[in-house]
Amino acid sequence: APSINHRRTSHKLSEQRRRKILNSRFEDLRDIVPACRDSTHTKQTILDKALQYIDQIMRSIKSQEKTISELSGERTRQMEIQREHQMWRAKMEYMRKSYGLHPPPPPPATVSTSPTIHHFNVMTSQMPTHHHHHHLHHDHHLQRKIPTEAI
């Protein structure tokens, strides 16, 4: 039978292994949890901050899942609208051919219509270049009165 001394030593060694593993896991947590990286913390603080961090991650995941679900629904609606649009175009084309009508005008450009420096330069380069600024002050008859109803 093993001696009491041997059992105590064995128990002591297994307890040291257990503490070493636990301390190693706390170091892992300290490295993973952003709020624990900056300085030394007690094991209790590391656990508290780890739980808060996990809670924050879980809320973030839920929020992202909600966004993904909303975007997925939006994409489905867009695809349905696109199919409906194609169906109506096909119906219009059929009607046009049935009645012998001319092809429809091209769809409006999707390019931005807001003025750019290029548009401004093109417009100003096409403007007349005579300079009659002195006439502007004397042409009072060109100024329009705003009707009082509009004010």
ABEGO torsion letter per residue (X at the ends): XBBAAAAAAAAAAAAAAAAAAAAAAAAAAAAABAAAAABBBBAAAAAAAAAAAAAAAAAAAAAAAAAAAAAAAAAAAAAAAAAAAAAAAAAAAAAAAAAGBBBBBBBBBABBABBBAAAAAAAAAABBABBBAAAAAABAAABBBBBAAAX
